[in-house]
Each structure stands twice: as structure tokens, then as C-alpha cells.
Amino acid sequence: MTSPAAARQDFSAFLRPAQDGGRSIDLLVKGARCAACLSKIEREVRALPAVAGARLNLTSGKLTVDFDPGAGDPSLVLERLERLGYPATPYDPGKAAKVRDAEGRRLTLALGVAAFGAGNAMMFSVPLWAGLFGQELGPATRTLMMWLSAVIGAPCAIYAGMPFFESAWRSLRSGRANMDVPISIGVILTLAISFVETVLRGRDAYFDAAVSLLFLLLIGRWLDHRLRASARSAAADLLALQAPSAAIVDENGAERRVPLAEVSAGDVLIVRPGERIPVDGVVAAGVSELDRSLLTGETAPVRIGAGEACQAGALNLAGAIRVRATARSEDSTVAAIARLVEAGAQSRSRYVRLADKAAALYVPVVHTAAALTFAGGWALGLGPREALLRAVAVLIITCPCALGLAVPAVQVTASARLFRRGVLVKSGAALERLAEVDHVIFDKTGVLTEGRPELVDPVPAAVAMAAPLARASSHPLAKALAAAHAGPTSLADDVHEVPGQGVEGLIGGRMARLGRAGFVGVKDAHVSETELWFGVEGGTKIRFVFADRLRPDAADVVSALKARGLSIEILSGDVAPAVANAARAVGIADWRAGLTPAEKAGAVRERTDEGRKVLMVGDGLNDAAALAGAHAAMAPGTALDASQNAADLVFSGEGLIAVVQALDVARSARGRALENFSFAALYNLIAAPAAMIGLVNPFVAALAMSGSSLAVTLNALRTGAGRGR
């Protein structure tokens, strides 16, 4: 007989070296959906020999396992996962996408089958209690209606319930009972007692109730799948900012374009104006200006020359430069930010919902009560049929519909109210986290400010003089200067752009220049990244100053947040003077400037380690990792796609008041959810004993269960009513 060790597959080809000398492997794990799954998988894998660490991302299903140097067997990890009920394979992004697509199609099909079954089974069930054409049904007709309801409802319920049945089975195999366990048992027993009643020509059957319950639950499961798909795109959007290919220059000066993955450290690349830096490197030759706003949030272009470092993702604005690569694409700044975003999303998925905690107590108590009801009733002489009816009534009347709706109903209502106010809520759990925040971090550029430079105190005559050159330049400040001129203007002649300096050309036959002070001929001037100088040969030099204006309601929003007991700070990649001015204008004393994306994410972790619940409001690529790592995150609708995907809420409009409105609605939603949980608990305390002693039959139990769900839903409609400013 072959031993397990001999039968193990060799997965060494999938191992990759780590920086500490060890090795790591990425695995695609199937079936992990909740925080309990995550903690169990990570705990069990870390317990294996030579495993240094294990991190599971529920959103992508990727499990990263780190091994000690010179040790580690991936096959042991896969065997342990198989025994836990979570089959895994080496991670392949394409295969992972196919698995997720298959899951989405399956949920969609199950939802359609449940909708068909609910509608058609109910068509035959309604006459059982309402009559047909105003007349009560006879015994034979009642039995026929029950069988027709069974023929349609039962197969649909079995097929539509498979996602819940499989999840419940995995949960039980791992030694825990999630919310799918009572749902599965309730559906199965409801079908069983309905068949018994139909065969014995009883009065009531509940095939329509079983499939209708699954239809409602599948709506929530499908929406959860869509939200996870949206979250996965955050890191993908970041990596999409990298150039797909790079132009390598060999020793003979010949140029060839290769896929980005083939670029190695030491390769010399040529980057032309309008192209993004493909990998981190050092400028080997040439002078230019880089737009690093996506990386740092700083709106002003940065001059760069030979010997200076440049980061992947920066946009080359002026002249062609040669860059010597210092890292591969997977080790670039953009890739590092994408990993930070993924790590932040992973830690965020550890949030345990209150409903899951309640289910841990609810499941064993209710199932024990149902079992005791059946056993006690039979022992007291009720007979197996009557005892089973009472046990099923206990399970139906205590079916966790109200408990399951307690949070989702509130989330749907709160999301709808915020949507009408211009706020898109991407995850219901985000509202729970937002209600808990006690510290707010703002980015400056594009959040507190409008994110675009504007000319300060324009003089129309001066602007008109410089407009012919400004309209010939692609520089952001030159574009702002051109935008300040309302009238028609012809372009300057013989325009030539000098990388890192400015643009020159002929205006009315005279040489004119627009750019840096030294380029225009101004000596000993205080150099600022937010100014342009203009001068015509032999004429007076004119200085144009630009500023990124604050949002109109920024100061009011800061005051409103302080009034609600929140502390506030600014984390920005912009230069210190600009950040200081903005902080002073809106009334924020705590601020930091010149931060890299990693430093922003680190600052969020610092606040988290201090016990703070952080709300991060940012819009740039440099904010994406901080957004993903914060307790809750918001981004304006003008933000980069990657930042919007990393955020929990996205708001539109020119103002920041949406931040205050979202906080108010989230706090209201938390109160309504707690009220719903309290009602659900009280309902079960009253309804369960009534079913156990036979005061209600399964039909009345189904009505009571529906009534409790209706009460929870109506209370949820009060969420956020009348709130806002």
C-alpha cells in the first residue's frame, strides 16, 4: 500500500524565494467565506512544521504561506486544508477568476430557480388557505394542490439550497456552526414535514415557504459575491497603472520593446514624454519633469535629472530620459502599494459581524430545544407525527430570518438614504465600521482641496500676454494659466519646450519664455513649485502664482466632525508649506507632509495600534494602501479608480458634507441594528416556548416568523430618517 508521503505531489516548482532567505507559496483556497474560516485556516496552517506564517485573503481566496529557510513542504499544507474541508490548488490568477465566475453563475442560476419555485409553488399553496373561486377546497383538491406545490417547490428548494447546504456541511466539518446550519436544517425539515403532511392528507404544507426563504437569502448571497468582486479590483486597478511594456536600450543604442515582466535590474530603458515610468530606477541620462501626483498627491511637477531616483507610475511630462532599472516590475512602488492594499483588505475581512456571534449561541440552543421537543412529546404520548410537528414548529418559528435580516435590512435602508445624498456605499459592513470611528484622517490634495491648480489673483492683461505660450505647453500650471484666459488666442510660433525648465517661442516676432525663474531670466528669485514666470525679450518679467483651492465647506465639515467627538489630522504627500496653509485654514492642528504611500499606511497602523478606529478620506494612488488599511474609508468621486475601489464609500459633488452625513447615517444604522437584534432575541424567547408546548402549529409558526421579519424590516426603514445637514 502506498504511504501518504509517497503519494504526495511535488509543489516545489511553485515556491518562490523570500527576502529573509525562506520560501513562500500562494494557494487558491475554495469555500472560505467568513472570519471563522479565515482564523481556523491560518491557525491550522501555522501549526504545521517549518511554516513561518500564513495569511488568507477572503476577497481573493489567496492563501500566502511562508516557510522557514531551507525547509517546508507545500503538500502538507494542501493535505491539511483538504482535511479541514477547504480544497486548495497553487494560485493561478486566471484559474481564480474562472472559479469566481463559476460561483457567480451558480448563485445567479440558484437565485433564478428559487424565484421560479417561490412564485409557482405559491400559486398552488394560496388556495389551500384562501380557497379557490370563493369556495373552500375539498379533501381531494387540497391533496392535489399540495402535491403540485411539492412537485414544483421541493426540487427548486433542493437546488437553490445547495450553496447553504454545502456551506453548512463545511462549517460542521470544521467544528463550528455558522448561520447556514440552522437555515439548512430548517429548510430540510420544512420539506420533510410538508411531504409527511401531503402523504398523510394533512391540512398544511410549506413547500412555498421553504423556497421563498431561500430566494430572499440568495439575494443577499449574490450581493455579497458582487461586493467581493468589486473589492478585488482595487489591487488590479493599481497594477494596471504600470506600463504594459518597456523600451530597453542595449549597449549599441538599439531599442527593443519587451513585456514589463522581462525587465530586470540593470536594464537601461528609454521613457518618452507622455509615458509612465515602467519600473523603479535611476535616471542615467536626460532631464525632464515628472508628474508624481498619483504617487505622492503633490500637484506640482518635479524636475528630475541624471543620478536621481524615479518611481514606477510617475508620468514623464517633458523630455525623453534614460532610466537604469533598480527593481523588477513585481518589486516596483506600484506593486508594493498593491500588496499593501491587498493586505489592508485582508485585515478588514476579519471584522466579525454581530449576527455571526449571535449564531454561535443560537444554533445549539434552538436545535437542542427542537430535539427535546420531539423526544419529550413522543415520550409523553403525543405520537411521532404530533411530536415532529411541534419540533418543526420550533425550528420554523425560530428560523433565523429576523436575525438574518437584522443587519442587512438596516444596511439596505441606510445605503439607499446615502445614495440619495450622493454617497455610494460599497459594503454593508462598511457602515458598521464607520459608526465606530473616533479619528478621521484627511488627505489634502483632492480631498480638503479641489485637486486642481488655479491662478491666484489673475491680471487679465498679463494672462493674455502669456496665453499663446501657455496653450502650447502640456505642463499642469501652464494649462491652468491658459484656462484663466477666456478669449481666443493664437499659438506662439516656433515653440520649443525645454525639459525641466519651461517653454519658449515667438510672440509677435519677439522671443518669449514661460517657465522657471532662471529660465525666464529672473535672478535671485525665491523658487516655488507653484509659480510660473513669463517674459518677452527685453520686457518686464511677470510672475504667476497658483494654488489648489480648499473645498467651500471644508472648514465647516471639520467643525462638525469635532462637534461629534472625533479627532482629526492631515496626512499628505505634498510639501510642508502647502499642507500647513490648508491645515490652518480648516482648523486642523495635527498634520504631516511629504509622506510616501507606505508612510501613510504606517501612520494608519500607528493609530490603529493606539486603539483608534480610523476613517481615512483620500483620493490618490498614494492613499490607496492607507484607505485599505483603515477601519473605514471614503473617497470622492473624482478619485483614481484604484482609490475608489479601496474605499468603502464614494461620495460625489464639490463638498465634503457627505462625510458628516455618512457618519450620522452609520451611527443611526448601528442603533437600528441593535434594536433589531434585541427584538429578534425577545421574539425567540417568547415564540420558542409557545411552539414547544403546542400552542402554534407549523402554519402559525410560518406566519409568526414572517411577522417578525416584517417588524425588523419596518424598523430598519427608520434608519437615518431626518438626519443630515
N, C-alpha and C positions, 0 to 999 in steps of 0.2 A: 504493500500500500504506500502511496506517495505521501510524504510528510508535508505539512503546510509550508514549511520553509522551502522545501524543494519545489513546491508548486508556485511560489511567489514570482511575480513578474519583476523584471529589472527596469526600474524607472530612473536609473542614473542619468540617462540622456536628457531628462527634463530638469535636472538640478542646475542651478546657476551659482557662480561664486558670489559671496557677500563681502562687504568691506572689512569685516572683522576676521576674515580667514575661513569662516564657515561656509555653509551652502544653504540654499533655500529652494523651495519649490512652490508653485502656485497650483491649486487644485480647484476644480469646479464641483461644488457640493450641491446636491439636489435635496429638496424637501425642507430646508431650514427656513422658517418663516418668522419666528418670534424670538424675543430676548432670551427665553428659557432654552431654546435650541442653540442659540449662539453661545451662552455661558457653558452649557453642557459639552458642546463640541470642543471649544477652546480648552476647557478643563481636562477633558479626557485625552486630547492630543498632547497637551503639555506634559501629561504624566508618562508619556512613552519615553523609552531610553534615548538619550542623545538629542532630544528635542529642546531647543533653547527658547522657542516662542511660537505662538500660533495666534493668528488674527483673522477672524472671519468677517467679511463684509456682506451683510444680509442683502443689501441692494443689488450687488453684482453676483453674489453667490461664490465669490472668490475667497478661498482659504489660503493664506500665506503661512507656510511652515518653515521656521529657521532651525537648522541643525548645528550642533557643535562642530568645531573644526575637525576634519578628518573622520567624522562619524555620521551616523544617521541612515535609516533605511526607509525610503518613502513607502514601500509596500506595507510596512507595519501600520503606517498612518491610514492607508486605504482600507486595510483589514479592520482596524478599529472603527472607522467610520461606517463600514458595511454592517458591523455588529450593532452599532447604535441606531441603524435604520436610515442612514444618510449616505447613499451611494455616491462615490466621487470618482472623477477622472482627472488627468492632467488638464490644466486650464488652457483652453483654446478660445480666444475671443469670438471667432466665427461660430464654433460649436455652442458656446454660451448663448450667443444671440439666437441661434436656432432653437435651443431649449426654451428660452424665454418666449420666443414667438409661438412655439408649440403650446406652452402653458396658456398664453393669451388666447389662442384659438380654442383651446379646450374650455376655458372659462366662458368664452363667448357662446360656444355651442351649448354648454350646460345651461347658461342663462336663457338661451332661446328655447331649449327643451322645457325648462321649468316654467317659462311664460306660457308656452303652448299647453302644458299639462295643467297649470293652475286654471287657466281660462276655460278649458274644455271639461275638466273634472267638476268644476263648479257648476257648469251648465246642467249636469245631471244631479248634483248634490242639492242645489237650491230647492227643487220640487219636493225633496224629502221632508223639509220643514215648512215650506211656504205653499205647498200644493201645486196642482197643475190646472190651469184654466179655471181657477177659483174652486176647484174640488180637491178634497183630500185623497191621496193615493191609496189604493187598495194594497193588500199584502203582496200580491204577485207583482204589481207595478213597482212597489217600493224595492223589492228584491232586484228587479230588473235594473232600476236606476242605480242601485248600489253596485251591481256588477259592471254596468257601463262606466261608472265612475272609477271602479277598480281597474278596468282594462286600460283606461287612459292614464289615471293618476299614478298608479303603482309603478309601471315601467319608467315613467318620466321622473318620479321621485328617486328611484334607484339610480338612474343615470345621472341626474342633476346632483344627487347627494354624494357621488364618488369623491370629489375633492375634499369634502368634510370627513367622509368615512376613512379615506387614506390618511388624512392628517391626524385624525383621532387614533388610528392604529399606530402610527409612528410615535405619537405622544405617549401612548400606553407602553410601547416597547422601550421607550427611553426612561420609563419610571415616573412620568408626570401625566397630569390630566389637564389638557387645555380646554378652551371653550368649545372646540369641535366635538369633544367627547359627549357632553350632555345633549348637544344638538343631534348627533348621530344616533344615540340611544333613543332619544325622544322620537325621531323620525321613524326608526325601525320598529319600535314598539307601537307607534301610532298606526303604521301599516299593518302590523300583526293583529292588533285588536280590531282593526277595521275589517280584515279578512275573516276573523273569527265571527264578528257580528254579521257579516254578509252570509257566511256559510250557515250560521245558526238562525238566519232570518231575524236578526235583531232589529232594533229601531234606528240606530245611528251608525254611520261610518264617517271616517275622517280623512279619506284619500286627498280631498281638495286642500284640507288644512296642512297636510304634510308637504305637498308640493308647493303650496303658496309660501310657506315658511322658507323653504329652500330658495325660492325665487327672490325673496327680499334679501336673504343673506348673501346670495350670489352677486347681487348688485354691489354690495359693499366689498366683496372679494375682488370683483373685476375692477372697481375704482382703485383699490389698493394696488393691484397689478399695474395700472396705468401710472399711478404716482411713483412707483418704484422705477418704472421706465424713464420717467422724467428726471428723477434723481440721478440715474446712471449717466445721463447725457452731459452732466456737469463736467466731469473729467474728460469726456470725449471732446467736448467743445474747446477745452483748454488745449488739448493736444492738436486740435485742428488749426490752431494759430501758428503752428510751426509750418515752415515751407515744406511742400511735399518732396522737393528735390533740392540739390545744391550744385553749384558750378565749381568744380575743382580745377585748379591751375597746376600743371606739372612743372618740372624743372626747366623745360624748354619753352614755357609760356603758353603751351597748348591748353585749350579749355575743353572740358567734357562735363556733361551734366549726369549726375548719378542720383539714385534714390537716397533719401535722407539717412536711411538705416546703414548705408555703406560708408558714411563719413566717419573717419577715425581721427583720434587726437594726433595733431601734427600736420594734417592736410591743410593746404592753403586754398581758400575759397575766395571767389570774387562776388561781391554783393553790389548791385547797381541801384541807383535811385528808384524808389518805389517798391523795393523788395525788402522782406524781413530777414533779419539775421537768422540763419538756419540753426546754428549751434553756438554754444558759448565759446568765446575765443578772444584773441588779442589782435588789434589792428597791426598788420605787417607793413602796409603802405597805404597812403591816401589820407585825405581829410574830408570830413563830412559832418552832418548834424543828424542825430538820431531822435526820433520820437519815441520816448520811453514811457508814455502815459499809461499804456496797458500794464506795464510792469511796476511802475512806481507811483502813478497817479499825478506826477508832475506834468503840467500842461506845456511848459516851455521846452523847446528842443535843446538837446545837449550837444555841444561841439565835441568831436572826437578825432583823435589823430593817432599817428604811429606810436605803438607801445602801450596804448590804453585798452583796457578790457571792455568788451561788449557782450551783451547777453542775448540769448535766443529770444525771439519775439519782438525785439525792437525794430522799428521801421526806419530804413535809410531814406533820408529826405533829400540829400544834396548830391555830392559826388560819389563816384564809384570807389570802393575801398577793397583792399585785400585783407582777409581775416585768417589768422592761423588758428585752427580749431584746438581747443584745450579739453574738450569733452565730446562724447558721443551724444546723439540726439536723445537717447533714453536717460542721460545724465544731465541734460540741459536744465536751465532755470524753469522753462515752461513745464517740462516733465516733472520736475521737483514740486512745482506748485500743484500739478495734477495729482501727485501722490499725497500731498497734504490735504487736498480736497477729499480724496477717497478715504483717507484716514479720519477726517472730520465726519464724513457721512457714516462711517463705521461706528464711531463712538456715539454719534447721535442715535443710532438704531438700538442702543442699549436702553433707551427710555422704556420703562415698563409701564404699561397702561394700568389704570386703576381697575378696569374690568378684568384683566388677567389675574390680578391679585385676588379679586373677589371670587373668581372662578376656582382658585386653588382651594378655597374653603367650601364653596358652593357645591362642587361636583361630588365629593364623598358624602356630604351631609344629605343631599337630595336623593342620591342613589341608595344610600343606606335606608332612608325613610321609605322609599318605594319598595325596597326588598322586604323591610319589616312589615309594611302594609300588606303585601301579598302573603307572606308567611303567617302573619298574625291573623289575617282574615280567614285564611284556609284552616288554620288551627282552631279558630272559634266557630267553625261550622258553616262558613259562608259558601263554601264550594270553590273550586278553582276558577270558574268563569267570573263570578262576582268578585273574588279576591283580585283577579287580574284586572278587572275593570277599575277597581279602586286604585291599584298600583299605577295603571296607565294614567288615570285621572291625576294622580300626584305628579307624575312626570310631565303631563301636558300643562297642568295649571302652574307648575313651577318652571316650565320651559324658559330658558334664559333670554326670551325675546326682549322683555323690558330691560333686563340687564345689558343685553347686547345693543339695544337702541339708546341706552342712557347717554353714551358719549357721541355716537355717530349722528343722532338726531340733532343734538346741540351743535355739532361741528358743521352740519349741512346748513342749519339756520344762520349760524354766525358767518359762515363763508358767503352765503347769499347776501347778507346785510353789508358785509365789507365789499363785496363785488359791486354793489350799487354805489358805493362810495369810492370806487376806483382802486380797490385793493384786491389782488388775486391771491387767494390762499391755496398753496400747492399741496399742503398736507394737513389733515385734521389734527395730527399730533403737534403740529407747529403752534396751534392755538393754546394747547395745554402748556407748552414750554414758554410761550410768550407771556402767559398770565403769571408765570413765576419769576420773570426777570426783575432784577433790582439794580442793574447797572447797564447803561447804554453807551456804546462806542460808535462815534460817527467818523466816517472818512470825510475829508474836506472837499476835495475836488469832485464835482458832480453830485454831491450829496448836500452838504451845507451850502455849497455854491452851485451855480448853474452849469459849470463844467465847460465853459467856452470863453475865451478871452474877448474882451470888449474894449474899445478905445475909450480912454478916460478924458473927459472934457475936450471933445474934438473941436478944432477950429476949421470950419468949412473950407476956407481958402487954402490952408495948409494941406488938408486932406486931398483937395482937388489937385494940388501940385504933385503929390506923391502917388496918386492913384494909378497913373499909367505904368509905373514900375511895380506897384503892389499887385496889380492884376496879372502881371507876368510871372509872379512867384508862387510857389506851392507852399511856402513857409506859413504855418498857422497864424503868426502875428501879421504877416503881410495880407493874408486872406481877411483877417479881422479889420485891417485898415481899409482894404478895398470895399468891404461890406459897409463901412461907415460913409462911403461916398454914394449918394443916391442918384446922381445924374449920369448920363452916358459919358464914357471915357474911351479914347483910343489907346491901344497899347504902345509902349515905348518901342523905338526901333533899335535893332542890333543888340537885343537883350542877351546878357551873359550872366549866368549865376555862378558865383564863386563859392565853392563848398565851405561851410563853416563861417562865412563872412557876410554874404548878402548878395544883392543883385544890382547890376549896372546896365545902363542903356542910354540911348539918345532921346531926349525930350525937347522938341523944338530945335533940333540941331545941336544941343548942348549936352555934354556928358553929365549924367545924374547917377547917384548911388543911393541905395536903400539897404540898411543893414546895421551891423555893429558900429559902435562909435569910432573905433580906429579905422575901420574900412571906409567910412564916410569922410574921415579927416579930422575928427574931433579928438584932441589930445587931453590926457589927464582927466577924462570923464569917469564918473562912477559907473562901472559896468553893471548892468542889470539884465537878467534873462527875460524880463517882461517889458522891454523897451526896444524901439527901433529909431534909428537916426536917418534923416533924409537931407541930401544936399545936392545942389546943382553947381557945376564947375564955376568957381568964382563967386558963389552966392552964400547966403546965410544958411547955417545948419539948423535943422528943425528936429526936435525930439518928440516922439510919440510914446506915450505911456499906456500900458494895457493892464487890465485887472479882470479877475474872474469874480463876477458879482455874486453876492450872497442871495440865496432864495429869499423872497419877500417876507415869508413867515418864519424864518429860521430862528430868530430870537424869541418869538412868541412860543414856538414849539419847545425850545429849551426850557423856558419858564414853566410851561405846562407840565413837562416831564418832571421837573424839580418839585412842582407842587404835588405830584403823585408819589413823591418819596424816592425817586430814582437819582442815583449819582450818574454823572456824565463826563466823558472825556473824548478827546480827538486823537486818532492815530492816523498820520498822513505820511505819504512818501514825498510830499512837496517840501520846498525849502522852508527853513525856520521862520523868516520874516513873514512870509505869506500865511503860514499857519497861525502865527501869533496874532496877526491882524484879524483873521477870521474868528479866532477864539475870543478875542477881546470884544469884537462886535456883537457876538451872540451871547456872551456871558458865561463862557466855559473857562474855568481856571486851570484844569488839568489837560495838558496836551503834549504830544510828542511828534516830532517832524523827522523827515529823512529816513523813514523806516523801509526796509525791504519787505517783500511778501512773507518771508519766513519770520522776520521780527514782529510783524503784525500778528501772525498766527501765534507766535510765542507769547506776545502780550495778552492775547485772549486766554491762553492756557494759564498764565500767571494769575489772572483774575479768577479763573475757574478754580485753581488750586487754593485761592484765598477763600473759597466758599461762595463766590459771587455767581449769580445767574446772569450771563451776559447776553444782551441784544446787540448784534453787530449790524450797522447800516452802512453798506458800501456799494460801489458800482464798478470798480475797475478789476482788471486781472490781478493786480496786486492785493485785492481784497478777497479774492475767491477762497483762499485757504482759511482766512480768518472767518469768513462767512460760514464755511463748512464746519469749523471747529467751535463756533459759538453755540450757546444754549438755544438761541433763536436768531434768525437772520432775516433782514429785509433789504431789498434793492429797488431803486427807481426803475421805471420802465425804459429809461434811456440807457440803462447799464448794458455792459457787454453780455452776450448770451451766456457765457460761462458763469458770470456772476449771478445772473438771474436764475440759472439752474441750480446753483449752490445755495441760493436763498430759499427761505420758507414762504415768504410773502413778497409780492412785487406790486408796487404802487405806481399809479400814473399821475399826470398833472404836474404843474410847476411848483406846487407847495409841498411842505413836509408834514402838514397836519394829519396826513394819513397814518403817520407813526403813532400819534396820540390816539386816533380813532381805533386803530387796530389793537392797541393796548387796552383801551376801555372795553371793547367788544370781547377780547380774550378773557379779561377778568370776569365779565358778566357770564361768559360761556362756562367758565370754571364753576361759578356759583350754581348755574342751572344743572350742570352735570352732577354735582354733588347732591343737589336736591333730587335728581332722578335716581341716583344710587340709593338714597335714603328711602324714597318711595318704593323702589323695587324690593329692597330688603323688608320693609314693612308689609308689602303685599304678600311676599312669600311666607312671612311669619304667620299671617292670617289664613292665606289660601291653602297652604300645605296641610295643616291640621284638619281643615274642613273637608278636604279630599280624602284624608286618611280615615275619617270616621263615616264616610259615605254620604256626606251632605251634598256633594256635587258629583254628577256623572261626567264621563269624558266630554260630552257635548257642552255642558255648562262650563266645564274646565276650559274648553277651547274658547268660549265666549269671554270668560274671565281673563284668560291670557291675552286675547285681542284687546280687551278693555284696558288692561294695564299698559299695553304697548301704546294705545291711543292716548292715555293720560300722559305718558312720558313724552310723546311727540308734541302734544299741545303745550306742555310746559316748556319744551325746547323752543317753541315759537316766540316765547317772551325774551329770548336771548338778544341782548343789545338794543332792545326797543327804547327809543328816546335818547340813546347815548350819542355822543359825538359833539362836535362844536361847529 
